[in-house]
Amino acid sequence: MSEPLFQRLPPDSRVLFIRLRNLGEAVLDTANLRALKRWRPDLQITTLVEELYADLFAADPEIDALPLVRRVDDKRSSIRSRLRVIKEIRARKFAAVVNLHGGPTSASLTLTSGAKDRAGSRHFRNSYVYNLRIPDAEEILGRGGLHTVEYQFAQFKWLGLPGDEPMPTQLQVSPQMCVKARQTLRAAGVDPEKPYAVLAPTSEFYTKRWLPARYAALAEWLLAGGVQIVMTGAPTSEQRRQLAEVQEAMKRPVASLSSLSIGELVALIASGRLLVGDDSGPAHIASAVNTPLVVLFGPASSVRWRPWSARAELVQNYFPCNPCAMYKCEAFDEPECIRSISVDQVIKRVEKILNESRANQANHR
């Protein structure tokens, strides 16, 4: 490649980036997408994400989101849905498509996009889809042990983005969502004018979930210190059950919100004193809105998946089997990596954040 893609694109070109499935990954993408936009503000940058996560970018002046709508009620409606997305992509006449995902859906959308330049990692299947094959990130940067943001930064660097380090992640908070979130808090009995902590105790993977009784103990400790509690989770029966388990282990009821839109969730977390949660999407949101957080890691690699933030405190007890595939624990009867984390371990990290917050407030005065 004589000249990297991002450097040779004509002015005002439209570029599509495809990243599907995961909330945390959609948030982590903002670091490099925003860096590209700020280096070349003329480019029109669009990210294709799951329909549920498009709201992340609703208030963003730099990044546009194209939602992938999935229909699962029957095969015919799923095909129609896919065709509508293909039609929309082709109508926008993207000059380039960069596939950051690599699965069969993203490959087919890249192939049918009509874009002249189609970039994807060298290890992706269906190599015929891409006329730009990106080498391994470790080869580009000359080192291993990369965070996901660094891994993607290497790909962007190979495509022409200048710089030596990736930017922080950043989400724009919608003023309208802030108003709505405050109304929701009041309706749930939480005073938005007073400090509150967001607890995110849910996960799709049971191997990543801290025990409900320990979240309850942490919540009671925070309440005793004058910090209100707001629990959040996805609007699924399974995650509502997980929230209920924490509530059942508590001595008094707290706000439990599982029907928030993504925009409301971002606003809620942005106004919180801190967030404590499992390794999941809300932790990455907290990092991207500069809310201090404590994140509990079990089977996943904290090197690769920690929130991309200096204000994040990690709690992890290392085991020889870490990291693993996470679907089930192969080494123990129960996932000891997450269950070995004590309440005291977490409280110590929370105390550190709260003390730093108090010190910062005193300095401002």
N, C-alpha and C positions, 0 to 999 in steps of 0.2 A: 504494500500500500504506500504510494508515493507521498500522499498528504493525508493526514488523519481526517476522518469523517467530519467531526465537529468544526474543523478549521476550514474545510472546503465547501460546506453547505452555503448556498446562496443566501443573501439577506432575507429575513422574514420567512425562512423555511419553517415548515411544520414538522415536528418530530414526535413520534409516538413511542412511549415506553410501556412495556407490558409486564405487570407484576400481579399475579392472581393469588387467591386463597386466603392470605394471612393478614390480619390487622397490624401486627407488629412490623411485618416487612413493609407494609404500605407507609407506616410512619418513618421507618428507617430510610426509605427511599428519598425522603425530603432533603436529606443532607446533600446528596449529589445532584439531584434535580435542581435544587435551588442554586447550588454553586454554578451549574451550567448556565442557568438563566441569568445570573448576575455577571458572569463572564461575557455571555452573548445575549444581551437583553432583547435583541431583535428576534431571536428564535421563539416560535410559538410551541410551548412544551405541553404535551398532554400525556397523562398516565392512565392506562386502562386498568381498572381495579374492579373487584367484586362490587356489585350494586350497593351492598350494605355500607361499604367504606368510602363511597364517592363523597359523602358528606364531610369527610376530613378536609376536602379542598374547596368547599363551597364558598368560603370567605377569603380564599387565597388569590391575590392578584398576579402571582407569578406562575402558578401551576394549575392547569385545567385538568379535570377528571372526566373520563369517559367510563360510565358504568357498564360492566358486563352483567346483563340480566340473565339469570338462569331459570328456566321453567322445568320443573320436575314432575308436574302432574301427569304428563304423558309425553311419549316420544315425539309426536307430531308438533306439539307446542314448543318443545326444546329445540327442534330443528328450525322452526320459524324464528325463535328467539336468536339463535346463532346467526341466521341469515340477516336479521335486522342489524346486528352488530357489525357484520361484514359490510353491509351496505353503508352504514354510517362511517366506518373507517375509510372505505373507498371514496365516499363523498367528500371527506375532508382533505383528500389529496396530500397525504403525508409524503414528504421527500424521503424520510428515513423512518424505519421501525427498529427499535432496539429491544430484543426479547431478554428480559431479566429473569424469566421464570423457567422456561425450558420444557414444560410439559406438552402433551399432545395438543391441548386446546390452544395454548399460546403459539405453538409452532404453526398450526393451521391458520390462525388469524394473521400471523406474520406473512405466511406464504400468499394469502389471498388479499393482502392489504393494498396491492398496487404500487407500493413504494419501490423506488429505484434501488435504494440501499437497505439491506436487511441484515442486521448484526445480531449475533448470538455467540454464546460461549463455545469454544472449540470442542468441549466434551458433550454438547447437546446431541441428542439423537436427531435423525432426519437432517443430516448435514446439507442436503440439497436445498433446504429452505433459505440458507444464509449465503450471501456473497461476501460477508465480512465475518471471519471466524476469530473470535477474541481468544488469545492465549490464556493459560492459567494465571490467576492473580498473583500467586507466589512467584511465578516466573517474571511477571511484569515489575513487581516491587522488589524482588530479590530477597524476600524473607517470608517466613511462615507465621503461624499463630495469629491469623488475621481475624479481626472482627468483621461481621457482615458488611458494615458500612465501608471498611477498608477494602474488603474484597470487591465491592461494587465500585469504589473509587478507582481501583486498579483498572477495571474495565473502562471506566470513563476516561482515565488517563490515556489508555491505549487508543481510544477513539478521538483524543485530541484535547481533553480538558487539562489546562495547565495547573500547576500547584504541586505541593509535596504532601499535604495533609488534608483530609476531608473536613468539611464544615460540621458544626453541630446540626442535629435534627431540629426542625422548627415547624410548628403548626400555627396557623393564624386562628385566633379565637373570634368567632362571630359575636358582635354586640347583641344581636337578636337572640342568639343562643344563651348568652349570659343572662339576659332578662328572663328567658324561659327557665333556665336552670335555677335561678333564685326563686322563682315562683314555685317550682317543683320542690325545692328544699323547704320552703315555708309550709307548703301543704303536707310535707312529711314530718313537720314538727322540728325542723332545724332552723336556727337563726343564722342566715347567711352573713350577718354582720359580726358574728363571733367565730373564733377559730373552730375549724372542723377538720378531721382526718378522714381520708377516703381509704376504706379497706376493700381490696379486690381479691377475695379468697377463692375465686372459682377458676376452673380450668377444664378444658376438654379432656386432658390427660390426668387420670387419677394419680399417676406417678409424680405429678408436679404439684399436687395439692397438699398444703400444710394441714394438720389436723384441725377440725372445726373447734374443738375445745381450747386449743391454743390461740386461735384467732379470738375466741371469746375472752380468754384471759387477758390478751393484749388490749382488747377493746375496753374491758373493765378498768384496766390500769390507766388508759388514756382518759376515760370518763372521770376517774377519780382526780386527774390532774386538770380538769376543766376543759378538756377538748371534746367536742361533739364527734359523733361517729356517723358516717354515711357508708353503707355497704353497697357495692355495685356488682352487677353481673349481667350476662346476656339474657335476652327474653326467651329462654328455652326452659322447658320443664326440668331438665337436668340441672341447669345452673340455678334455677329458683330453688330446687331441692337442696343444693349445696349451701345457698344463703340461709335457708331455713334451719339447716343443721347448726350453723354458727349461732343463729338467734336462739335456738332451743337450749344451747349451752350457756346462755347469758342469764344474768339475774334480772335484767330490765330490758325492755324493747329499745331498739335503735332503728333509724331509718334504713330501709332496704329497698333499693331502686334497681329494678331489672327491666324497665321498659323505656329507658332513655334512648333517644336517637344518638348516633355517634357525635353529632354536633353538640348536643346537650352534655354528653359525657366529657367531651374536651373542655367545655366551659366549666363544668363542675370540678374537674380535676385542677384546672388552671387557678381556681379561686381557693383551693384547699391549702391548709397549712402543710400537709404532707400526704403522701400515699404510701401504704404498705400493702404489698400483694405478692402473689406467686409470679413466676416468670411468665408474663402474658402481655397482651396488647395494652391494657391500661398503664402498665409500667413504662412502656415506650411513649405513650401519650404524655405522661407526667414529665418525662425527660424532655420532650419536645415543646412543652409549655413552661419549662423551667420551674416546675414544682419539685421540691426535695422529695426523695423517695427511698424506701427500703424495699429491696426485692429479694425474695427467697428463691434460691436455686436448688433444685434437686438433681434430676438426671441430665439436664441439658448442659451444654458447654457455656459457661459464663464468659469465657474468652471470646466466643463468637457471638453470643446473643445477649450480653449485658446491655442495659440501656446506654445509649451513646451520650453520657452526661457526666460531668464532674460532680454533680450534686446527688449521685446515686450511691447508696450504701448497699453492698452485697452481703448476704449471709449464705454461706455454703459450707457444708462439711464434705470433704473430699473422700471418695471411695475409689478403689482400683477399677471398678466397673464404670466409672463416670468418664465421658458421656456415653449414653446408650441410646437405643432406638425409642425408648420411652413408652411404648405401647403396653408393656408389662415388665415387671421386675424379674429378671432372670437369675439374679444372685441371691435374693432373699425372699422369704414368704411375703413380706410387705416392702414397699420402697423405702429402705432405711435412709437413703440419701436425704430425702425431704423430711422424713419423720424423726430423724435424729436432731433436727434443729430445735433448740429449746426456746421457751418463752423468754428466758433471761438473755439469750443471745440477741434476740430481736429487740428487746427493750433497750439494751445497751446502744444499739445503732439508732433507735428512735430518739433516745435521750441525747445522743450526739447531735442529731439534726435539730432538735428543739432548742438545745443550748446554743448552737450556732445561730439559729433564727433570733433568739432573744438578744444575743450579742450584737447582731447586725442591726436590730431595731434600736438598741441603746446607742450604737455609734451614729445612727441617722439622727437621733434626737440631739 
